[in-house]
Amino acid sequence: MRATAEVKRCQDCRAMVIAAINTDARDTLCDVIPLSRPGELAANIAGRRTLRLDTDKRLWTTGADRIRTEPMPGDRILAEHRCGQPVPAAWTQPLPEPSDSPDMEVPF
């Protein structure tokens, strides 16, 4: 593997993955679908490592302690690849926008 990430197929399940040696000097495979901020938290709770793919195509180990900070523009948060366990759609969806109408009545 290379220090810069490249798209390839997993040798075991043949899914498309992003492969690189991450900043912890570990061979790493990530799913290609970027996670939302809540999805990153859900992936960590589910026991999957998360990594940040920067604009220079390097993978950086992230974790639950870094979720509060926004990634740099252009960076993507990815989940560690696990064969047969695709990224759930809920992990890729952003949170709904808050309502701007303060004149809503309480329903009770």
OpenMM code with the backbone's topology and positions (N, CA, C; nanometers):
from openmm import Vec3, app, unit

residues = "MET ARG ALA THR ALA GLU VAL LYS ARG CYS GLN ASP CYS ARG ALA MET VAL ILE ALA ALA ILE ASN THR ASP ALA ARG ASP THR LEU CYS ASP VAL ILE PRO LEU SER ARG PRO GLY GLU LEU ALA ALA ASN ILE ALA GLY ARG ARG THR LEU ARG LEU ASP THR ASP LYS ARG LEU TRP THR THR GLY ALA ASP ARG ILE ARG THR GLU PRO MET PRO GLY ASP ARG ILE LEU ALA GLU HIS ARG CYS GLY GLN PRO VAL PRO ALA ALA TRP THR GLN PRO LEU PRO GLU PRO SER ASP SER PRO ASP MET GLU VAL PRO PHE".split()
positions = [
    Vec3(0.0829, -0.1186, 0.0000),
    Vec3(0.0000, 0.0000, 0.0000),
    Vec3(0.0870, 0.1245, 0.0000),
    Vec3(0.0239, 0.2337, -0.0365),
    Vec3(0.0943, 0.3607, -0.0450),
    Vec3(0.0459, 0.4550, 0.0632),
    Vec3(0.1258, 0.5565, 0.0913),
    Vec3(0.0870, 0.6569, 0.1900),
    Vec3(-0.0279, 0.7429, 0.1373),
    Vec3(-0.0343, 0.7636, 0.0061),
    Vec3(-0.1473, 0.8367, -0.0500),
    Vec3(-0.2570, 0.7368, -0.0853),
    Vec3(-0.3793, 0.7763, -0.0589),
    Vec3(-0.4923, 0.6862, -0.0773),
    Vec3(-0.5216, 0.6624, -0.2243),
    Vec3(-0.5710, 0.5433, -0.2519),
    Vec3(-0.6135, 0.5085, -0.3865),
    Vec3(-0.7395, 0.4229, -0.3779),
    Vec3(-0.8234, 0.4336, -0.4792),
    Vec3(-0.9450, 0.3535, -0.4848),
    Vec3(-0.9104, 0.2206, -0.5492),
    Vec3(-0.9545, 0.1129, -0.4851),
    Vec3(-0.9312, -0.0213, -0.5392),
    Vec3(-1.0398, -0.1136, -0.4887),
    Vec3(-1.0323, -0.2393, -0.5184),
    Vec3(-1.1295, -0.3382, -0.4715),
    Vec3(-1.0706, -0.4169, -0.3553),
    Vec3(-1.1565, -0.4452, -0.2565),
    Vec3(-1.1164, -0.5293, -0.1437),
    Vec3(-1.0845, -0.6679, -0.1981),
    Vec3(-0.9749, -0.7254, -0.1576),
    Vec3(-0.9350, -0.8575, -0.2072),
    Vec3(-1.0291, -0.9675, -0.1606),
    Vec3(-1.0990, -0.9465, -0.0490),
    Vec3(-1.1865, -1.0504, 0.0038),
    Vec3(-1.3280, -1.0432, -0.0518),
    Vec3(-1.3913, -0.9238, -0.0482),
    Vec3(-1.5320, -0.9125, -0.0883),
    Vec3(-1.5513, -0.8405, -0.2213),
    Vec3(-1.4471, -0.7848, -0.2772),
    Vec3(-1.4481, -0.7160, -0.4063),
    Vec3(-1.5239, -0.5837, -0.4050),
    Vec3(-1.5561, -0.5294, -0.2883),
    Vec3(-1.6217, -0.3983, -0.2795),
    Vec3(-1.5190, -0.2893, -0.3090),
    Vec3(-1.5666, -0.1756, -0.3603),
    Vec3(-1.4784, -0.0612, -0.3821),
    Vec3(-1.4401, -0.0029, -0.2464),
    Vec3(-1.3113, 0.0217, -0.2267),
    Vec3(-1.2608, 0.0755, -0.1003),
    Vec3(-1.1536, 0.1796, -0.1297),
    Vec3(-1.1200, 0.2555, -0.0279),
    Vec3(-1.0071, 0.3474, -0.0340),
    Vec3(-0.8977, 0.2839, 0.0499),
    Vec3(-0.7811, 0.2663, -0.0087),
    Vec3(-0.6710, 0.1968, 0.0575),
    Vec3(-0.5510, 0.2889, 0.0713),
    Vec3(-0.4868, 0.2826, 0.1878),
    Vec3(-0.3654, 0.3612, 0.2117),
    Vec3(-0.3023, 0.3158, 0.3422),
    Vec3(-0.1817, 0.3615, 0.3642),
    Vec3(-0.1198, 0.3483, 0.4958),
    Vec3(-0.1587, 0.4753, 0.5698),
    Vec3(-0.2287, 0.4607, 0.6832),
    Vec3(-0.2761, 0.5808, 0.7525),
    Vec3(-0.1644, 0.6441, 0.8336),
    Vec3(-0.1957, 0.7515, 0.9014),
    Vec3(-0.0946, 0.8264, 0.9760),
    Vec3(-0.0440, 0.7503, 1.0980),
    Vec3(-0.1122, 0.6394, 1.1348),
    Vec3(-0.0631, 0.5521, 1.2416),
    Vec3(0.0239, 0.4403, 1.1860),
    Vec3(0.0605, 0.4497, 1.0579),
    Vec3(0.1454, 0.3527, 0.9884),
    Vec3(0.0802, 0.2151, 0.9792),
    Vec3(-0.0514, 0.2119, 0.9625),
    Vec3(-0.1251, 0.0867, 0.9488),
    Vec3(-0.1871, 0.0792, 0.8103),
    Vec3(-0.1812, -0.0394, 0.7488),
    Vec3(-0.2546, -0.0611, 0.6250),
    Vec3(-0.4027, -0.0471, 0.6566),
    Vec3(-0.4727, 0.0339, 0.5791),
    Vec3(-0.6115, 0.0642, 0.6111),
    Vec3(-0.6981, 0.0596, 0.4867),
    Vec3(-0.8168, 0.0006, 0.5018),
    Vec3(-0.9191, 0.0031, 0.3980),
    Vec3(-1.0398, 0.0761, 0.4548),
    Vec3(-1.0947, 0.1698, 0.3783),
    Vec3(-1.2131, 0.2454, 0.4197),
    Vec3(-1.3201, 0.2312, 0.3131),
    Vec3(-1.4456, 0.2359, 0.3573),
    Vec3(-1.5554, 0.2411, 0.2622),
    Vec3(-1.5502, 0.3758, 0.1908),
    Vec3(-1.5981, 0.3791, 0.0673),
    Vec3(-1.5859, 0.5003, -0.0138),
    Vec3(-1.6937, 0.6036, 0.0157),
    Vec3(-1.7972, 0.5673, 0.0897),
    Vec3(-1.9089, 0.6580, 0.1169),
    Vec3(-1.8756, 0.7466, 0.2366),
    Vec3(-1.8746, 0.8804, 0.2188),
    Vec3(-1.8451, 0.9700, 0.3307),
    Vec3(-1.9570, 0.9687, 0.4347),
    Vec3(-1.9176, 0.9877, 0.5597),
    Vec3(-2.0120, 0.9897, 0.6710),
    Vec3(-2.0519, 1.1320, 0.7062),
    Vec3(-2.1737, 1.1465, 0.7575),
    Vec3(-2.2155, 1.2744, 0.8146),
    Vec3(-2.1580, 1.2812, 0.9560),
    Vec3(-2.1716, 1.3957, 1.0218),
    Vec3(-2.1228, 1.4085, 1.1604),
    Vec3(-2.1946, 1.3110, 1.2530),
    Vec3(-2.3304, 1.3010, 1.2462),
    Vec3(-2.3959, 1.2012, 1.3296),
    Vec3(-2.3575, 1.0585, 1.2894),
    Vec3(-2.3320, 1.0386, 1.1607),
    Vec3(-2.2902, 0.9065, 1.1131),
    Vec3(-2.1546, 0.8665, 1.1671),
    Vec3(-2.0658, 0.9642, 1.1823),
    Vec3(-1.9341, 0.9361, 1.2403),
    Vec3(-1.9499, 0.8876, 1.3846),
    Vec3(-2.0371, 0.9530, 1.4580),
    Vec3(-2.0633, 0.9107, 1.5954),
    Vec3(-2.1236, 0.7710, 1.5979),
    Vec3(-2.2196, 0.7452, 1.5104),
    Vec3(-2.2832, 0.6131, 1.5044),
    Vec3(-2.1814, 0.5043, 1.4690),
    Vec3(-2.0909, 0.5340, 1.3773),
    Vec3(-1.9872, 0.4367, 1.3406),
    Vec3(-1.8975, 0.4063, 1.4601),
    Vec3(-1.8595, 0.5092, 1.5356),
    Vec3(-1.7763, 0.4881, 1.6540),
    Vec3(-1.8498, 0.4060, 1.7596),
    Vec3(-1.9778, 0.4359, 1.7799),
    Vec3(-2.0565, 0.3592, 1.8767),
    Vec3(-2.0674, 0.2129, 1.8334),
    Vec3(-2.0763, 0.1899, 1.7016),
    Vec3(-2.0855, 0.0539, 1.6482),
    Vec3(-1.9509, -0.0184, 1.6486),
    Vec3(-1.8461, 0.0498, 1.6922),
    Vec3(-1.7152, -0.0142, 1.7007),
    Vec3(-1.6304, -0.0043, 1.5761),
    Vec3(-1.6689, 0.0802, 1.4818),
    Vec3(-1.5890, 0.0972, 1.3606),
    Vec3(-1.5032, 0.2218, 1.3729),
    Vec3(-1.3751, 0.2072, 1.3415),
    Vec3(-1.2871, 0.3240, 1.3400),
    Vec3(-1.3301, 0.4172, 1.2287),
    Vec3(-1.3053, 0.5444, 1.2489),
    Vec3(-1.3301, 0.6423, 1.1439),
    Vec3(-1.1988, 0.7105, 1.1097),
    Vec3(-1.1881, 0.7503, 0.9843),
    Vec3(-1.0673, 0.8151, 0.9353),
    Vec3(-1.1047, 0.9356, 0.8522),
    Vec3(-1.0152, 1.0321, 0.8487),
    Vec3(-1.0349, 1.1536, 0.7685),
    Vec3(-0.9455, 1.1449, 0.6468),
    Vec3(-1.0060, 1.1560, 0.5294),
    Vec3(-0.9315, 1.1605, 0.4037),
    Vec3(-0.9142, 1.3067, 0.3687),
    Vec3(-0.7896, 1.3547, 0.3713),
    Vec3(-0.7673, 1.4969, 0.3430),
    Vec3(-0.7509, 1.5213, 0.1933),
    Vec3(-0.7376, 1.6459, 0.1561),
    Vec3(-0.7292, 1.6814, 0.0145),
    Vec3(-0.5978, 1.6370, -0.0499),
    Vec3(-0.4983, 1.6007, 0.0314),
    Vec3(-0.3722, 1.5467, -0.0204),
    Vec3(-0.3747, 1.3951, -0.0298),
    Vec3(-0.4939, 1.3346, -0.0120),
    Vec3(-0.5154, 1.1899, -0.0213),
    Vec3(-0.4410, 1.1125, 0.0866),
    Vec3(-0.4375, 1.1691, 0.2078),
    Vec3(-0.3812, 1.0977, 0.3222),
    Vec3(-0.4938, 1.0619, 0.4171),
    Vec3(-0.4821, 0.9465, 0.4830),
    Vec3(-0.5814, 0.9032, 0.5808),
    Vec3(-0.5311, 0.9331, 0.7210),
    Vec3(-0.6132, 1.0019, 0.7990),
    Vec3(-0.5809, 1.0378, 0.9365),
    Vec3(-0.6782, 0.9671, 1.0291),
    Vec3(-0.6278, 0.9028, 1.1319),
    Vec3(-0.7144, 0.8388, 1.2292),
    Vec3(-0.7916, 0.9455, 1.3061),
    Vec3(-0.9221, 0.9267, 1.3169),
    Vec3(-1.0057, 1.0177, 1.3949),
    Vec3(-1.0693, 0.9362, 1.5059),
    Vec3(-1.1648, 0.9925, 1.5716),
    Vec3(-1.2336, 0.9197, 1.6771),
    Vec3(-1.3413, 1.0055, 1.7384),
    Vec3(-1.4118, 0.9487, 1.8332),
    Vec3(-1.5248, 1.0172, 1.8953),
    Vec3(-1.4831, 1.1480, 1.9617),
    Vec3(-1.3601, 1.1571, 2.0106),
    Vec3(-1.3160, 1.2796, 2.0774),
    Vec3(-1.2980, 1.3959, 1.9805),
    Vec3(-1.2903, 1.3685, 1.8509),
    Vec3(-1.2699, 1.4747, 1.7523),
    Vec3(-1.3957, 1.5115, 1.6750),
    Vec3(-1.5084, 1.4525, 1.7078),
    Vec3(-1.6315, 1.4774, 1.6333),
    Vec3(-1.6778, 1.6220, 1.6475),
    Vec3(-1.6495, 1.6825, 1.7610),
    Vec3(-1.6949, 1.8214, 1.7825),
    Vec3(-1.6291, 1.9192, 1.6871),
    Vec3(-1.5115, 1.8886, 1.6363),
    Vec3(-1.4427, 1.9799, 1.5459),
    Vec3(-1.4811, 1.9473, 1.4015),
    Vec3(-1.4976, 2.0488, 1.3223),
    Vec3(-1.5320, 2.0301, 1.1814),
    Vec3(-1.4079, 1.9901, 1.1022),
    Vec3(-1.4229, 1.8991, 1.0055),
    Vec3(-1.3085, 1.8688, 0.9191),
    Vec3(-1.2752, 1.9889, 0.8312),
    Vec3(-1.1562, 1.9919, 0.7814),
    Vec3(-1.1151, 2.0984, 0.6910),
    Vec3(-1.2002, 2.0909, 0.5635),
    Vec3(-1.2212, 2.2036, 0.4959),
    Vec3(-1.2977, 2.2009, 0.3711),
    Vec3(-1.2359, 2.1026, 0.2715),
    Vec3(-1.3196, 2.0197, 0.2132),
    Vec3(-1.2729, 1.9210, 0.1161),
    Vec3(-1.2381, 1.7865, 0.1763),
    Vec3(-1.2220, 1.7786, 0.3088),
    Vec3(-1.1913, 1.6519, 0.3740),
    Vec3(-1.3178, 1.5672, 0.3866),
    Vec3(-1.3009, 1.4368, 0.3886),
    Vec3(-1.4124, 1.3431, 0.4018),
    Vec3(-1.3867, 1.2522, 0.5212),
    Vec3(-1.4923, 1.2212, 0.5968),
    Vec3(-1.4830, 1.1266, 0.7071),
    Vec3(-1.5332, 0.9927, 0.6555),
    Vec3(-1.4528, 0.8883, 0.6734),
    Vec3(-1.4838, 0.7555, 0.6210),
    Vec3(-1.4821, 0.6526, 0.7331),
    Vec3(-1.5592, 0.5469, 0.7152),
    Vec3(-1.5603, 0.4364, 0.8113),
    Vec3(-1.4644, 0.3282, 0.7643),
    Vec3(-1.4013, 0.2636, 0.8597),
    Vec3(-1.3155, 0.1494, 0.8300),
    Vec3(-1.3993, 0.0434, 0.7587),
    Vec3(-1.3442, -0.0157, 0.6539),
    Vec3(-1.4157, -0.1169, 0.5755),
    Vec3(-1.4253, -0.2476, 0.6529),
    Vec3(-1.5447, -0.3051, 0.6502),
    Vec3(-1.5678, -0.4394, 0.7029),
    Vec3(-1.6447, -0.5153, 0.5970),
    Vec3(-1.5878, -0.6262, 0.5525),
    Vec3(-1.6513, -0.7059, 0.4476),
    Vec3(-1.7919, -0.7473, 0.4892),
    Vec3(-1.8870, -0.7317, 0.3967),
    Vec3(-2.0241, -0.7712, 0.4217),
    Vec3(-2.1021, -0.6773, 0.5112),
    Vec3(-2.0421, -0.5646, 0.5517),
    Vec3(-2.1107, -0.4677, 0.6370),
    Vec3(-2.1034, -0.3291, 0.5717),
    Vec3(-2.1902, -0.3041, 0.4737),
    Vec3(-2.1865, -0.1736, 0.4075),
    Vec3(-2.2257, -0.0614, 0.5042),
    Vec3(-2.1889, 0.0588, 0.4690),
    Vec3(-2.2225, 0.1759, 0.5504),
    Vec3(-2.3742, 0.1943, 0.5476),
    Vec3(-2.4400, 0.1955, 0.6640),
    Vec3(-2.5854, 0.2183, 0.6660),
    Vec3(-2.6196, 0.3571, 0.6108),
    Vec3(-2.7316, 0.3661, 0.5423),
    Vec3(-2.7735, 0.4936, 0.4834),
    Vec3(-2.7900, 0.6014, 0.5899),
    Vec3(-2.8316, 0.5636, 0.7094),
    Vec3(-2.8515, 0.6623, 0.8165),
    Vec3(-2.7201, 0.7307, 0.8541),
    Vec3(-2.6077, 0.6661, 0.8317),
    Vec3(-2.4783, 0.7245, 0.8665),
    Vec3(-2.4362, 0.8329, 0.7667),
    Vec3(-2.5006, 0.8378, 0.6519),
    Vec3(-2.4603, 0.9338, 0.5492),
    Vec3(-2.5536, 1.0539, 0.5428),
    Vec3(-2.6613, 1.0518, 0.6178),
    Vec3(-2.7606, 1.1579, 0.6119),
    Vec3(-2.7287, 1.2691, 0.7109),
    Vec3(-2.7331, 1.3940, 0.6677),
    Vec3(-2.7117, 1.5043, 0.7622),
    Vec3(-2.8320, 1.5204, 0.8542),
    Vec3(-2.8113, 1.5870, 0.9660),
    Vec3(-2.9222, 1.6173, 1.0559),
    Vec3(-3.0175, 1.7139, 0.9871),
    Vec3(-3.1472, 1.7070, 1.0166),
    Vec3(-3.2393, 1.8041, 0.9573),
    Vec3(-3.2073, 1.9449, 1.0050),
    Vec3(-3.2329, 2.0416, 0.9183),
    Vec3(-3.2090, 2.1819, 0.9529),
    Vec3(-3.3075, 2.2250, 1.0609),
    Vec3(-3.2631, 2.3053, 1.1567),
    Vec3(-3.3564, 2.3542, 1.2582),
    Vec3(-3.4591, 2.4482, 1.1965),
    Vec3(-3.5753, 2.4492, 1.2548),
    Vec3(-3.6829, 2.5350, 1.2059),
    Vec3(-3.6540, 2.6796, 1.2425),
    Vec3(-3.6822, 2.7720, 1.1501),
    Vec3(-3.6592, 2.9145, 1.1740),
    Vec3(-3.7845, 2.9880, 1.2206),
    Vec3(-3.8949, 2.9174, 1.2338),
    Vec3(-4.0195, 2.9865, 1.2681),
    Vec3(-4.0434, 2.9825, 1.4192),
    Vec3(-4.0100, 3.0923, 1.4901),
    Vec3(-4.0274, 3.0943, 1.6346),
    Vec3(-4.1728, 3.1130, 1.6774),
    Vec3(-4.2653, 3.1409, 1.5835),
    Vec3(-4.4032, 3.1653, 1.6198),
    Vec3(-4.4885, 3.0380, 1.6230),
    Vec3(-4.4257, 2.9250, 1.6189),
    Vec3(-4.4999, 2.7983, 1.6245),
    Vec3(-4.5611, 2.7811, 1.7637),
    Vec3(-4.6824, 2.7339, 1.7664),
    Vec3(-4.7490, 2.7121, 1.8940),
    Vec3(-4.7139, 2.5736, 1.9468),
    Vec3(-4.7112, 2.5626, 2.0770),
    Vec3(-4.6884, 2.4337, 2.1407),
    Vec3(-4.8152, 2.3510, 2.1218),
    Vec3(-4.8017, 2.2243, 2.0806),
    Vec3(-4.9211, 2.1447, 2.0451),
    Vec3(-5.0035, 2.0975, 2.1649),
    Vec3(-4.9799, 2.1430, 2.2832),
    Vec3(-5.0611, 2.0997, 2.3982),
    Vec3(-5.1024, 2.2165, 2.4826),
] * unit.nanometer
topology = app.Topology()
chain = topology.addChain("A")
for resn in residues:
    res = topology.addResidue(resn, chain)
    for name in ("N", "CA", "C"):
        topology.addAtom(name, app.Element.getBySymbol(name[0]), res)
